[in-house]
Amino acid sequence: MSAADVLTFGESMVSLRSAAPLAAGGALRMHLAGAESNVAIGLARLGHRSAWVGRVGADELGEYVLRQLRAEGVRVDDVTRDAERPTGLMFLEQRTADLTRVHYHRAGSAGSALCVDDLRGPLAAGARILHLTGITPALSDSARAAVLGAVESASATGILVCLDVNYRARLWSRDEARSVLYPLASHASIVVASADELDLVGDGGADESAIVASLLDRGAGQVLVKLGSAGARAHTADGVHHADALAVTAVDTVGAGDAFTAGYLSGHLDGLDVPDCLRRGVTLGAFAVAGRGDWEGLPRREELSLLDRHETGSTIR
């Protein structure tokens, strides 16, 4: 089998979603969730070879995770089925039209037992890009060691590293996160962060330009700042580029950042320049927020121009 364009790893879980308060017995729908697998799916839908590595339980929920990824064309050949630990769960409740709450049930999960050995084979097989997030090293000591080993291996073999900070306050404190993510960022060619996450990987306090300068000095080639409804910025040694968000009706913002990353990496793989990579990133972000689910609304390659050609509320006949 040919090497993957993008190899990513972390924890994928079953997400049980409710459009009503859980305490009131809101009905639940079953979905696949996971920042890294969201990116893998977004890339696969655009025709890239993406592979996801991790651990799932030897249970029905683990089988569901793998079936969903296989159906989307994501390679899962190196996933470990863990007979000792369950597949992780998360609950999402849409508490109001503008507020969604997440509840994790992932302590002691199969995904948290990710270890260095799980990644040796996939890394040896090669990839153009290794994508990781700041979620995985927060899961356990073994997962943290796996992340460090992976970035060191990728750097040594010439695989481009993309780090999406993706800070999760329920998993660790900002001080804990910075102690791990700051050195990891030194291995990354592409760093992705929301504006309020940048200080976890760079120096400069709250000053974005100072933080970016420190990251570029340490080896990053591109620093991407996600701005939500304001779009996104890309900082490089040649200057700053900005892309506005596309105008869509937002119904579910979960997964929008992962969609942006998938779009940007797709553009990079296609050889686009930074402004066009940004444009593809915000396009995928728009598709993500305009549909329900972390990844279900992401486009195929032939659909990339849909939001450019049609007004809000249009019908294609």
KOLTORZA-640830 format. One record per residue: x, y, z of N, C-alpha, C in turn; residue number from 1. Coordinates in steps of 0.1 Angstrom, whole numbers, plus 2048, in hexadecimal, padded with zeros to 3 digits. Each point is the difference from the previous one (the first is absolute). Layout:
% KOLTORZA-640830
n_xx,n_yy,n_zz,ca_xx,ca_yy,ca_zz,c_xx,c_yy,c_zz,titi
X,Y,Z,X,Y,Z,X,Y,Z,NUM .
...
//
This chain:
% KOLTORZA-640830
n_xx,n_yy,n_zz,ca_xx,ca_yy,ca_zz,c_xx,c_yy,c_zz,titi
808,7F4,800,7F8,80C,800,809,80C,800,1 .
7FC,80A,7F8,808,80D,7FF,7FF,807,80D,2 .
80A,809,802,801,807,80D,7F4,80A,800,3 .
7FC,804,80C,7F5,809,802,805,80E,7FC,4 .
7F7,808,7FB,802,80F,7FF,801,806,80E,5 .
7F6,7FC,809,800,805,80D,7FD,7F5,80A,6 .
809,7FE,80A,7FF,7F7,80A,7FC,808,80D,7 .
7F6,7FC,807,7FC,806,80C,7FC,7F6,80B,8 .
801,804,80C,7FD,7F6,80B,7FA,807,80C,9 .
7F9,7F9,808,7FA,805,80C,7F5,7F7,805,10 .
7F6,806,806,7F4,7F9,805,7F4,803,7F8,11 .
7FA,7F6,7FA,7F3,801,7FA,7F5,7FA,809,12 .
7F5,806,802,7F6,7FC,809,7F2,7FF,7FA,13 .
7F7,7FB,807,7F2,800,7FC,7FA,80D,807,14 .
7FA,808,7F8,7F9,80C,805,7F1,7FE,800,15 .
7FA,802,80C,7F1,7FF,801,7FB,80E,801,16 .
7F9,804,7F6,7FB,80E,7FF,7F1,801,803,17 .
7FD,80B,806,7F2,804,804,7FE,80E,7FC,18 .
7F4,803,7FA,7FC,80D,7FD,7F8,807,80B,19 .
7FF,7F8,80B,7F9,805,80C,808,7FD,80D,20 .
7FD,806,80B,807,7FE,80C,801,7F1,804,21 .
80B,7FB,803,801,7F2,804,7F9,7FD,80D,22 .
800,809,809,7F9,7FE,80D,7F1,7FF,7FE,23 .
7FA,805,7F5,7F2,7FE,7FD,7FD,7F5,7F7,24 .
80A,7F7,7FD,7FE,7F4,7F8,801,802,7F1,25 .
808,80A,7FC,801,803,7F2,805,7F3,7F8,26 .
7F9,7FE,7F5,804,7F4,7F8,80E,801,7FA,27 .
807,7F5,7FF,80E,7FF,7FD,801,7FA,7F2,28 .
80A,805,7F8,803,7FB,7F3,80F,7FD,801,29 .
804,7F5,7F9,80E,7FB,801,808,805,7F4,30 .
80C,805,803,809,805,7F6,80E,7FC,804,31 .
809,802,7F6,80F,7FE,802,805,80E,803,32 .
809,800,80A,807,80D,804,80E,7FE,803,33 .
808,80A,7FE,80F,800,802,806,80A,7F7,34 .
808,809,806,806,80B,7F8,808,7FB,7F5,35 .
808,7F6,803,80A,7FB,7F5,7F8,7F8,7F6,36 .
7F6,7F8,803,7F9,7F9,7F6,7F7,809,7F8,37 .
7FB,80B,806,7F9,80A,7F8,809,805,7F5,38 .
80D,803,803,809,805,7F6,802,7F5,7F5,39 .
802,7F4,805,802,7F5,7F6,7F5,7FE,7F7,40 .
7F3,801,805,7F5,7FF,7F7,7FF,80C,7F6,41 .
802,80C,805,800,80B,7F7,809,7FF,7F5,42 .
80C,7FB,802,80A,7FE,7F6,7FC,7F5,7F6,43 .
7FB,7F5,806,7FC,7F5,7F7,7F5,804,7F7,44 .
7F6,808,805,7F6,804,7F7,805,809,7F4,45 .
80B,806,802,806,808,7F5,80A,7F8,7F8,46 .
800,7F3,802,808,7F7,7F7,80E,7FD,805,47 .
804,804,80C,80D,7FE,805,801,7F3,807,48 .
80C,7FA,801,802,7F3,807,802,803,80F,49 .
7F6,7FE,808,802,803,80E,7FF,7F3,809,50 .
808,800,80A,800,7F4,809,7FF,805,80F,51 .
7F8,7F9,807,7FE,803,80F,805,7F4,808,52 .
808,803,80A,805,7F6,809,7FB,803,80E,53 .
7FD,7F6,807,7FB,801,80E,7FC,7F3,806,54 .
7FA,801,80B,7FA,7F4,807,7F1,801,802,55 .
7F9,7F6,7FE,7F2,7FF,803,7FD,7F3,808,56 .
7F6,800,807,7FD,7F4,808,7FB,7F5,7F7,57 .
802,7F4,805,7FB,7F4,7F8,7F1,7FE,804,58 .
7F9,80A,7FC,7F2,801,804,7F8,805,7F4,59 .
7F3,801,801,7F7,804,7F5,803,80F,7FC,60 .
803,808,80A,803,80E,7FD,80D,802,7F9,61 .
80A,7F7,803,80C,800,7F8,7FE,7FC,7F2,62 .
7F7,7F6,7FE,7FD,7FC,7F2,7F9,80B,7F9,63 .
7F7,808,806,7F9,80B,7FA,80A,80A,7FB,64 .
80A,804,809,80A,809,7FC,808,7FC,7F4,65 .
804,7F4,7FF,807,7FB,7F5,7F8,7FF,7F3,66 .
7F3,7FC,801,7F7,7FF,7F5,7FE,80E,7FA,67 .
7FE,80A,808,7FE,80E,7FC,80D,805,7F8,68 .
80B,7FD,806,80D,805,7F9,802,7F9,7F3,69 .
7FE,7F3,800,802,7F8,7F3,7F6,805,7F6,70 .
7F4,803,804,7F6,804,7F6,804,80E,7FA,71 .
807,808,807,805,80D,7FB,80D,7FF,7F9,72 .
806,7F4,7FE,80C,7FE,7F9,80D,803,808,73 .
7FF,801,80D,80B,802,808,807,7F2,804,74 .
80D,7FF,7FE,807,7F4,803,800,7FE,80F,75 .
7FD,7F4,804,800,7FC,80F,807,7F3,802,76 .
809,7FC,7F7,807,7F3,801,808,7FF,80C,77 .
805,80B,806,809,7FF,80B,7FA,803,80D,78 .
7F2,801,801,7F9,802,80C,801,7F3,809,79 .
801,802,80D,801,7F5,809,7F2,7FF,807,80 .
7FB,7F3,800,7F4,7FD,808,804,7FC,80E,81 .
7FD,807,80A,804,7FE,80E,7F5,7F8,807,82 .
804,7F4,804,7F6,7F8,807,7FE,803,80F,83 .
809,809,805,800,803,80E,7F9,80D,804,84 .
7FE,808,7F6,7FA,80E,802,7F5,803,7F6,85 .
7F6,808,804,7F5,803,7F8,803,80C,7F6,86 .
7F8,801,7F6,800,80B,7F7,7FA,80C,808,87 .
807,80C,7FE,7FC,80C,807,7F2,805,7FB,88 .
7F9,807,809,7F3,806,7FD,801,80F,803,89 .
7F8,807,7F8,7FD,80E,804,7F2,804,7FD,90 .
7FA,808,808,7F2,804,7FE,800,80F,7FD,91 .
7F9,804,7F6,7FE,80E,7FC,7F1,803,801,92 .
7FD,80B,808,7F2,805,801,800,80E,7FB,93 .
7F7,803,7F6,7FD,80D,7FC,7F7,807,80A,94 .
807,807,80A,7F8,805,80B,7F8,80C,7FC,95 .
805,808,7F7,7F8,80B,7FA,804,800,7F1,96 .
7FA,809,7F8,803,801,7F2,80F,804,7FE,97 .
805,807,80A,80E,805,7FF,80A,7FA,809,98 .
7FC,7F6,808,809,7FA,80A,7FF,7F1,800,99 .
80B,7F9,7FE,801,7F2,800,809,7FC,80B,100 .
7FC,7F6,809,809,7FB,80A,805,7F2,7FD,101 .
80C,7FD,804,806,7F3,7FD,803,7FA,80E,102 .
7FD,7F3,800,803,7F8,80C,808,7F4,7FC,103 .
80C,7FE,806,809,7F5,7FC,7FE,7F4,809,104 .
801,7F4,7FA,801,7F4,808,80C,7F8,7F9,105 .
80C,805,802,80B,7FA,7F9,80C,7FC,80A,106 .
7FE,802,80D,80B,7FC,809,802,7F1,7FF,107 .
80C,7FB,7FF,803,7F2,7FF,7FB,7F9,7F3,108 .
7FE,808,7F6,7FB,7FB,7F3,80B,7F9,7F8,109 .
7FD,7F9,7F6,80A,7FA,7F7,808,80B,7FA,110 .
7FA,80A,7FC,807,80B,7F9,80B,806,809,111 .
7FE,801,80D,809,806,809,80D,7F7,802,112 .
7FF,7F4,7FC,80B,7F6,801,809,800,7F4,113 .
7FF,80A,7F7,809,801,7F5,80E,800,805,114 .
809,7F9,7F9,80E,800,804,809,801,7F4,115 .
80D,801,803,80A,802,7F6,800,7F4,7F6,116 .
7FE,7F4,804,801,7F4,7F7,7F4,801,7F6,117 .
7F5,806,803,7F5,801,7F7,803,808,7F4,118 .
80A,808,800,803,809,7F5,80D,7FD,7F8,119 .
807,7F6,805,80D,7FD,7F9,7FE,7FB,7F2,120 .
7F7,7F7,7FE,7FD,7FB,7F3,7FB,80A,7F6,121 .
7F5,807,804,7FA,80B,7F7,80B,80A,7FD,122 .
808,805,809,80A,80A,7FD,80B,7FA,7F7,123 .
803,7F4,801,80A,7FA,7F8,7FB,7FF,7F1,124 .
7F3,7FE,7FF,7FA,7FF,7F2,801,80D,7F9,125 .
802,80B,807,801,80D,7FA,7F3,808,7FE,126 .
801,80D,7FE,7F4,808,7FE,806,80E,7FB,127 .
7F8,808,7F9,805,80D,7FD,7FE,809,80C,128 .
7F6,7FF,807,7FD,808,80C,7FC,7F8,80C,129 .
805,803,80B,7FB,7FA,80D,7F8,80B,807,130 .
7F4,7FE,802,7F7,809,807,7FD,7FC,80E,131 .
801,808,80A,7FD,7FD,80E,7FA,80C,806,132 .
7F9,7FE,80C,7FA,80A,807,805,800,80F,133 .
7FD,80B,806,803,801,80E,7F7,7F8,809,134 .
7F6,7FA,7FB,7F7,7F7,808,807,7F3,804,135 .
807,7FA,7F7,805,7F3,802,80A,7FF,80C,136 .
80A,80A,801,809,7FF,80B,7FA,802,80E,137 .
7F3,806,800,7F9,802,80C,7FA,7F3,806,138 .
7FF,7F6,7F7,7F8,7F4,804,807,7F7,80B,139 .
80D,7FF,7FF,807,7F7,809,80F,802,7FE,140 .
808,7FA,809,80F,801,7FF,804,7F8,7F4,141 .
7FA,7F5,7FD,804,7F8,7F4,7FD,807,7F3,142 .
7F4,806,800,7FC,808,7F4,80A,80C,7FE,143 .
804,806,80B,809,80B,7FF,80E,7FB,7FA,144 .
804,7F5,805,80D,7FB,7FB,7FF,7FC,7F1,145 .
7F4,7FB,7FC,7FE,7FC,7F2,800,80D,7F7,146 .
7FA,80B,805,801,80C,7F8,80E,805,7FE,147 .
807,800,80B,80E,805,800,809,7F7,7F6,148 .
7FE,7F3,802,808,7F7,7F7,7FC,801,7F2,149 .
7F3,803,7FD,7FC,801,7F2,805,80D,7FA,150 .
800,80B,807,805,80C,7F9,810,800,7FF,151 .
806,7F9,809,80F,7FF,7FE,803,7F7,7F5,152 .
7F9,7F5,7FE,802,7F7,7F5,7FD,807,7F2,153 .
7F4,807,800,7FD,807,7F4,80A,80B,7FC,154 .
805,807,80A,80A,80A,7FD,80C,7FA,7FB,155 .
804,7F5,805,80D,7F9,7FC,7FF,7FA,7F2,156 .
7F4,7FD,7FB,7FE,7FA,7F3,7FA,809,7F6,157 .
7FF,80D,803,7FC,809,7F6,7F1,801,7FE,158 .
7F8,7FB,809,7F1,801,7FF,7FC,80D,806,159 .
7F8,808,7F8,7FB,80D,805,7F7,7FE,80C,160 .
802,808,80B,7F7,7FE,80B,7F6,80C,801,161 .
7F4,7FD,802,7F5,80A,802,7FB,7FE,80F,162 .
800,80A,808,7FB,800,80E,7F5,80A,801,163 .
7F4,7FA,803,7F4,808,804,7FF,800,80F,164 .
801,80C,806,801,801,80F,7F4,7FA,806,165 .
7F4,803,7FC,7F3,7FA,804,800,7FE,810,166 .
802,80B,807,800,7FF,80F,7F2,7FC,805,167 .
800,7F6,80A,7F4,7FB,806,802,802,80F,168 .
7F9,80A,806,801,804,80E,7FC,7F4,809,169 .
7F7,7F8,7FB,7FC,7F5,809,80A,7F4,801,170 .
80A,801,7F7,80A,7F5,801,80D,804,807,171 .
804,80D,800,80B,805,807,800,80F,801,172 .
808,805,80A,801,80F,802,809,806,7F5,173 .
7FF,80D,7FF,808,807,7F6,80F,7FF,802,174 .
803,800,80D,80F,7FE,804,805,7F2,7FC,175 .
7F8,7F6,802,804,7F2,7FC,801,800,7F1,176 .
7F6,805,7F9,800,800,7F2,80C,807,7FA,177 .
803,80C,805,80C,807,7FB,80D,7F8,802,178 .
801,7FA,80B,80D,7F8,803,802,7F5,7F6,179 .
7F5,7FB,7FA,802,7F5,7F6,7FF,806,7F2,180 .
7F7,809,7FD,7FE,804,7F2,80A,80A,7FB,181 .
806,808,809,80A,809,7FC,80C,7F9,7F9,182 .
806,7F6,807,80B,7F9,7F9,7FB,7F8,7F4,183 .
7F4,7FB,800,7FB,7F9,7F4,800,809,7F4,184 .
7FC,80D,802,7FF,809,7F5,80D,803,7F9,185 .
80B,7FD,807,80D,802,7F9,802,7F6,7F5,186 .
7F9,7F5,800,801,7F6,7F5,7F6,802,7F5,187 .
7F7,80A,801,7F5,801,7F7,804,80B,7F5,188 .
7FD,7FC,7F3,801,809,7F5,7F3,809,7FF,189 .
7F5,7FA,803,7F3,807,800,7FA,800,80E,190 .
7FE,80B,806,7F9,801,80D,7F3,806,7FE,191 .
7F6,7FA,806,7F2,805,7FF,7FB,803,80E,192 .
7F9,80B,802,7FB,804,80D,7F5,80A,7FF,193 .
7F7,800,80A,7F8,80C,801,808,80B,807,194 .
7FB,80C,7FF,807,80B,805,803,7FF,80F,195 .
7F7,7FA,808,802,7FE,80E,809,7F4,804,196 .
805,7F9,7F6,808,7F4,802,80F,803,7FD,197 .
803,80A,7F9,80D,803,7FB,80A,800,80B,198 .
7FD,806,80C,80A,801,80A,804,7F3,806,199 .
7F9,7F5,7FC,804,7F3,805,80C,7FA,7F8,200 .
803,806,7F5,80A,7FA,7F7,80B,80A,7FD,201 .
7FE,80D,804,80B,80A,7FC,802,80A,80B,202 .
809,809,7FE,804,80A,80A,7FA,80E,7FB,203 .
7FD,808,809,7FB,80D,7FD,7F4,804,807,204 .
7FB,7F9,80A,7F5,803,808,7F3,800,7F8,205 .
7F9,80B,7FF,7F3,801,7F8,802,806,7F3,206 .
80C,803,7FC,803,807,7F4,802,7F6,7F4,207 .
7F6,7FF,7F7,800,7F6,7F6,80D,801,7F7,208 .
804,80C,7FC,80B,802,7F7,80D,7FB,807,209 .
801,803,80D,80C,7FB,807,800,7F1,802,210 .
7F5,7FA,803,7FF,7F1,801,804,7FA,7F2,211 .
7FA,805,7F6,802,7FB,7F2,80F,801,7FD,212 .
806,80B,803,80E,802,7FD,809,7F6,807,213 .
7FC,7FD,80D,808,7F6,807,7FE,7F2,7FA,214 .
7F4,7FD,7FB,7FE,7F3,7F9,808,7FF,7F3,215 .
800,80B,7F9,807,800,7F3,80F,7FE,803,216 .
805,807,80A,80E,7FF,804,804,7F2,804,217 .
7F6,7F8,805,803,7F2,805,7FE,7F6,7F5,218 .
7FC,804,7F4,800,7F7,7F5,7F2,7FE,7F9,219 .
7F5,806,806,7F4,7FF,7F9,800,807,7F3,220 .
7FA,7FB,7F5,7FF,807,7F4,7F3,807,7FE,221 .
7F6,7FB,806,7F2,806,7FF,7F9,7FF,80D,222 .
7FB,80C,805,7F8,800,80C,7F2,805,7FD,223 .
7F7,7F7,802,7F2,803,7FC,7F8,803,80C,224 .
7F9,80B,800,7F7,805,80B,7F2,7FF,7FC,225 .
7F8,7F7,807,7F2,7FF,7FD,7F8,80B,807,226 .
7F8,807,7F9,7F9,80B,805,7F0,7FF,800,227 .
7FC,7F4,7FF,7F1,7FD,800,7F9,807,7F5,228 .
7F6,808,804,7F8,807,7F5,807,80B,7F9,229 .
80C,803,805,809,80A,7FA,809,7FA,7F6,230 .
800,7F3,7FE,809,7FA,7F6,80C,7FA,806,231 .
80C,802,7FA,80C,7FB,804,80C,808,7FB,232 .
80B,7FF,807,80D,807,7FC,80A,7F6,7FE,233 .
80A,802,7F7,80C,7F8,7FF,80C,809,800,234 .
809,7FD,80A,80C,808,801,80C,7F7,7FA,235 .
808,806,7F7,80B,7F9,7FB,80C,80A,800,236 .
80C,7FC,7FC,80B,809,800,7FE,80B,7F6,237 .
7F7,7FE,7F6,7FD,80A,7F6,7F6,80A,803,238 .
7F9,7FE,80C,7F5,809,804,7F4,7F9,805,239 .
7F5,808,801,7F4,7FB,805,7F5,800,7F6,240 .
7F8,7F5,7FF,7F5,7FF,7F7,7F3,7FE,808,241 .
7F5,804,7FB,7F3,7FF,807,7F6,7FB,7F6,242 .
7F7,7F8,805,7F4,7FB,7F8,7F4,802,809,243 .
7F6,807,7FA,7F3,801,807,7F9,7F3,800,244 .
7F7,7FF,80B,7F7,7F4,800,7F6,801,7F5,245 .
7FB,7F5,7FB,7F5,800,7F6,7F3,802,808,246 .
7F7,807,7F9,7F3,803,806,7F7,7F4,7FF,247 .
7FD,7F9,80B,7F7,7F5,800,7F7,801,80D,248 .
7F5,7F8,800,7F8,7FF,80C,806,7F6,809,249 .
806,804,80C,807,7F6,809,7F5,7F9,808,250 .
801,7F3,800,7F7,7F8,809,808,7F7,80A,251 .
80D,7FE,7FE,808,7F8,809,80E,803,7FE,252 .
806,806,80A,80E,804,7FE,80B,7F6,804,253 .
7FB,7F5,806,80A,7F5,804,806,7FA,7F3,254 .
80D,7FF,801,808,7FB,7F4,804,80A,7F6,255 .
7FD,80D,802,803,80A,7F6,80F,802,7FF,256 .
807,800,80B,80F,801,800,807,7F5,7F9,257 .
7FB,7F4,803,806,7F4,7F9,7FE,801,7F1,258 .
7F4,804,7FC,7FD,802,7F2,809,80A,7F9,259 .
802,80B,807,80A,80A,7FB,80E,7FA,7FE,260 .
805,7F8,80A,80D,7FA,7FF,800,7F7,7F4,261 .
7F6,7F7,7FE,7FF,7F7,7F5,801,808,7F3,262 .
7F8,80A,7FF,800,808,7F3,80E,806,7FD,263 .
806,806,80B,80D,806,7FE,80B,7F6,7FB,264 .
800,7F4,807,809,7F6,7FD,7FE,7FA,7F2,265 .
7F3,7FF,7FC,7FD,7FC,7F2,806,80A,7F6,266 .
7FE,80D,803,806,809,7F7,80F,7FF,7FF,267 .
807,7FE,80B,80E,7FE,801,804,7F4,7F7,268 .
7F9,7F5,802,803,7F4,7F8,7FE,802,7F1,269 .
7F7,808,7FD,7FD,803,7F2,80A,80B,7FA,270 .
809,805,808,80A,80A,7FC,7FA,80E,7FE,271 .
7F5,803,807,7FB,80E,7FF,808,809,809,272 .
800,80D,7FC,807,80A,809,7F8,802,80C,273 .
806,808,80A,7FA,801,80D,7F2,807,7FF,274 .
7FE,80A,7F9,7F2,806,7FF,7F6,7F6,7FC,275 .
803,7F8,7F6,7F6,7F6,7FB,7FE,7F5,80A,276 .
80B,7FC,807,7FE,7F6,80B,7F7,805,80A,277 .
802,80D,804,7F6,806,80A,7F2,800,7FA,278 .
7FE,803,7F4,7F3,800,7FA,7FA,7F3,801,279 .
807,7F5,7FD,7FB,7F3,801,7FD,7FC,80E,280 .
808,805,809,7FD,7FD,80F,7F4,807,804,281 .
7FD,80C,7FD,7F4,807,805,7F4,7FA,7F9,282 .
802,7FB,7F3,7F5,7FA,7F9,7FB,7F3,807,283 .
80A,7F8,804,7FC,7F4,808,7FA,803,80D,284 .
805,80B,807,7FA,804,80C,7F2,804,7FE,285 .
7FD,807,7F5,7F2,804,7FE,7F7,7F4,7FE,286 .
804,7F6,7F8,7F8,7F4,7FE,7FE,7FA,80E,287 .
80A,800,809,7FF,7F9,80D,7F5,807,808,288 .
800,80D,801,7F6,807,809,7F3,800,7FA,289 .
7FE,7FE,7F3,7F3,801,7F9,7F9,7F3,801,290 .
806,7F5,805,7F9,7F3,802,802,7FB,80E,291 .
7F8,7F6,804,801,7FA,80D,80A,7F5,800,292 .
808,7FE,80B,80A,7F6,801,80E,806,7FE,293 .
809,7F9,806,80E,804,7FF,806,801,7F2,294 .
7FB,7F7,7F7,807,7FE,7F3,7F5,7FD,7F5,295 .
7F4,7FC,804,7F7,7FB,7F6,7FD,809,7F4,296 .
801,80D,802,7FD,80A,7F6,80C,804,7F7,297 .
80B,7FA,802,80C,804,7F9,7FF,7FC,7F1,298 .
806,808,7F7,7FE,7FE,7F2,809,7F6,7F9,299 .
7FB,7FB,7F5,809,7F9,7F7,807,80A,7F7,300 .
80A,7FC,7F9,808,80A,7F8,7F7,807,7F6,301 .
7F7,7F9,7FA,7F7,807,7F6,7F6,80A,806,302 .
7FF,800,80D,7F7,809,807,807,80C,806,303 .
80D,801,7FE,807,80B,806,7FB,80E,7FC,304 .
7FB,801,7F4,7FB,80D,7FC,7F2,803,802,305 .
7F9,7F7,807,7F1,802,802,7FD,80D,807,306 .
807,803,80A,7FD,80C,808,804,80D,7F9,307 .
808,7FF,7F6,804,80C,7F8,7F5,803,7F6,308 .
7FA,7F6,7FB,7F7,802,7F5,7F1,803,804,309 .
7FC,7FD,80C,7F2,801,803,7FE,809,80C,310 .
7F5,807,800,7FC,808,80B,7FA,7F8,80B,311 .
800,805,80D,7FB,7F9,80B,7F1,7FE,7FD,312 .
7FC,7F3,802,7F2,7FC,7FE,7FD,7FC,7F1,313 .
80B,7FF,7F8,7FE,7FB,7F2,7FC,7F2,7FF,314 .
7FA,7FC,7F5,7FD,7F2,7FD,806,7FD,7F2,315 .
807,7F5,800,806,7FC,7F3,7F7,7F6,7F9,316 .
7FB,804,7F5,7F6,7F7,7F9,806,7FB,7F3,317 .
//
